């Protein structure tokens, strides 16, 4: 991990860089703001298996204060840059609170979208909704489709949608046969661009987080 002051004059918080696979330590009084990259949030279930808590992309907040999970792990799936906030310091500064607010609001909205995914009745509907959410949240538009430039295993996808790994593998194979999905260097390529196209931040979000929100298109 590399630590250095942010080059962004609008940001009050120091920046920390992590490599893919490097665990991010998450103390109980610290919130992170994601500036670039993708982070997998997970917990450990009672059976010892990994439970999916979410994916963090630029413009989102994460950390133990935002979760009720007993165990909480944050693992970069790509190289990431995050801003670290100590809540005790933030509470003393209205300016820092305002800087953090857009990130937290976007994270709350994403949590609701994940609940909608989990509420779909069939495994196929849940997988379809999850891939749509991933494409809109973290996809990169290319000539071939929307690329998810990070690797999620079938097991991790299955955990995210409350399905078995076998069911997810079977469905992904079917989608590939139908031309809806492809693989590029072990990354998923979503062919249906209009459906999976990345979304941009609202005008208010872009204005409230100058220099920090990086949306891939």
C-alpha positions in Angstrom: 0.0 0.0 0.0 1.2 3.5 -0.9 0.1 6.5 1.0 0.4 10.1 -0.2 -1.5 13.4 -0.1 -4.2 13.7 -2.7 -3.4 15.8 -5.7 -7.0 17.0 -5.8 -7.2 20.3 -3.9 -10.9 19.8 -3.3 -10.3 16.7 -1.3 -9.6 17.0 2.5 -8.4 13.4 2.9 -5.1 11.6 2.2 -5.1 9.0 -0.6 -4.1 5.4 -0.2 -3.3 3.1 -3.1 -3.7 -0.7 -3.1 -2.8 -3.4 -5.6 -5.3 -6.0 -6.8 -5.6 -8.7 -4.1 -4.1 -6.6 -1.3 -6.4 -6.7 1.7 -7.6 -3.3 2.9 -7.6 -3.0 6.7 -11.0 -1.6 7.8 -10.9 -0.2 11.4 -14.2 0.4 13.1 -14.0 4.2 13.0 -12.8 4.6 9.4 -14.8 5.2 6.2 -13.2 4.9 2.7 -14.2 6.9 -0.4 -13.3 5.1 -3.6 -11.6 7.3 -6.2 -10.6 4.6 -8.7 -10.7 0.9 -9.1 -13.1 -1.9 -7.9 -13.3 -3.4 -4.4 -15.1 -6.6 -3.4 -16.8 -6.4 0.0 -17.4 -9.8 1.7 -18.2 -11.4 5.0 -17.9 -14.9 6.4 -21.1 -16.8 6.8 -21.8 -19.2 9.7 -20.9 -22.2 7.5 -17.5 -20.6 6.8 -18.3 -19.7 3.3 -17.8 -16.2 1.8 -20.8 -14.0 1.7 -21.2 -11.2 -0.8 -21.7 -7.6 0.6 -21.2 -5.6 -2.6 -18.8 -4.1 -5.1 -17.3 -0.7 -4.6 -16.5 1.5 -7.6 -15.5 5.2 -8.0 -17.8 7.5 -6.1 -18.9 5.0 -3.4 -18.1 4.8 0.3 -17.4 1.6 2.3 -16.1 0.6 5.7 -17.2 -1.0 8.9 -19.4 2.0 10.1 -21.6 1.4 7.0 -22.2 -2.3 7.7 -23.7 -4.5 10.4 -21.8 -7.6 9.3 -19.9 -9.3 12.1 -16.9 -9.9 9.8 -16.0 -7.4 7.0 -13.4 -7.8 4.3 -12.5 -5.3 1.5 -10.4 -6.8 -1.3 -9.4 -4.8 -4.4 -10.2 -6.6 -7.6 -8.1 -4.1 -9.5 -5.5 -1.4 -8.5 -7.5 1.0 -6.4 -7.2 4.5 -4.8 -9.2 5.4 -1.8 -9.5 8.3 0.5 -9.5 7.5 4.2 -11.8 9.3 6.7 -11.6 9.1 10.4 -15.2 9.7 11.6 -14.1 11.4 14.8 -12.3 14.0 12.7 -15.1 14.3 10.2 -17.7 15.0 12.9 -15.7 18.2 13.8 -15.7 19.5 10.2 -18.9 20.4 8.3 -16.8 20.8 5.1 -15.5 17.2 5.4 -19.0 16.0 6.2 -20.3 17.6 3.0 -17.4 16.1 1.0 -18.4 12.6 2.2 -22.1 12.9 1.7 -22.4 12.2 -2.0 -20.4 9.0 -1.6 -22.7 7.7 1.2 -25.8 8.6 -0.8 -24.6 6.7 -3.8 -23.7 3.7 -1.6 -27.2 3.7 -0.1 -28.8 3.7 -3.5 -26.6 0.8 -4.7 -27.6 -1.2 -1.6 -31.3 -0.7 -2.5 -30.5 -1.9 -6.1 -28.9 -5.0 -4.7 -32.0 -5.7 -2.7 -34.0 -5.5 -5.9 -31.7 -8.0 -7.5 -32.1 -10.4 -4.5 -35.9 -10.0 -4.7 -36.1 -11.5 -8.2 -37.9 -14.9 -8.1 -35.9 -17.1 -10.3 -32.1 -17.6 -10.5 -32.1 -16.5 -14.1 -33.9 -13.3 -13.2 -31.4 -12.6 -10.4 -28.4 -13.3 -12.6 -29.8 -11.1 -15.3 -30.5 -8.3 -12.9 -27.0 -8.6 -11.3 -25.2 -8.5 -14.6 -27.2 -5.5 -15.6 -26.3 -3.8 -12.4 -22.6 -4.6 -12.8 -22.6 -3.3 -16.3 -24.2 0.0 -15.3 -22.1 0.3 -12.2 -18.6 -0.7 -13.4 -18.7 -1.5 -17.1 -16.5 -0.1 -19.8 -18.1 0.4 -23.2 -16.1 -1.1 -26.0 -16.8 -1.8 -29.7 -17.6 -5.4 -28.7 -19.9 -4.6 -25.8 -19.6 -3.6 -22.1 -16.5 -5.0 -20.5 -16.2 -5.8 -16.8 -12.5 -5.3 -16.4 -12.1 -7.3 -13.2 -12.6 -10.9 -12.4 -15.5 -12.4 -10.4 -15.6 -16.1 -10.0 -18.8 -18.1 -10.6 -18.8 -18.8 -6.9 -18.7 -15.1 -6.0 -21.5 -14.4 -8.5 -23.5 -17.3 -7.0 -23.0 -15.9 -3.5 -24.2 -12.5 -4.7 -27.5 -13.8 -6.1 -28.2 -16.6 -3.6 -27.6 -19.4 -6.1 -25.3 -22.4 -6.5 -22.1 -22.2 -8.5 -23.4 -25.0 -10.7 -26.5 -23.0 -11.6 -24.5 -19.9 -12.4 -22.0 -21.7 -14.5 -24.9 -23.3 -16.5 -26.6 -20.0 -17.1 -23.5 -18.2 -18.1 -22.7 -21.0 -20.6 -26.2 -20.6 -22.0 -25.8 -16.8 -22.3 -22.5 -17.4 -24.1 -24.2 -19.8 -26.6 -26.9 -17.2 -27.2 -24.3 -14.5 -27.8 -25.3 -12.3 -24.8 -21.9 -12.9 -23.0 -18.4 -13.5 -24.0 -15.0 -13.8 -22.2 -12.0 -11.5 -22.8 -8.9 -12.4 -20.9 -11.0 -14.0 -18.2 -13.2 -10.9 -18.0 -16.9 -10.9 -18.8 -18.0 -9.0 -21.9 -21.7 -8.1 -22.0 -22.9 -7.9 -25.5 -26.2 -6.2 -25.0 -24.8 -2.6 -24.8 -28.1 -0.7 -24.4 -29.1 -2.9 -21.4 -25.7 -3.0 -19.7 -24.4 0.5 -20.6 -22.6 2.3 -17.7 -24.4 5.1 -16.0 -23.0 8.6 -15.3 -23.3 10.4 -12.0 -26.1 12.9 -11.6 -25.2 16.6 -12.1 -25.3 17.2 -8.4 -23.0 14.2 -7.7 -20.5 15.3 -10.3 -20.5 18.8 -8.9 -20.3 17.7 -5.3 -17.3 15.4 -5.8 -15.0 17.3 -8.2 -12.0 15.3 -9.3 -12.9 12.2 -7.4 -15.7 10.4 -9.3 -14.3 8.5 -12.3 -16.9 6.9 -14.5 -15.8 4.5 -17.2 -17.5 4.8 -20.5 
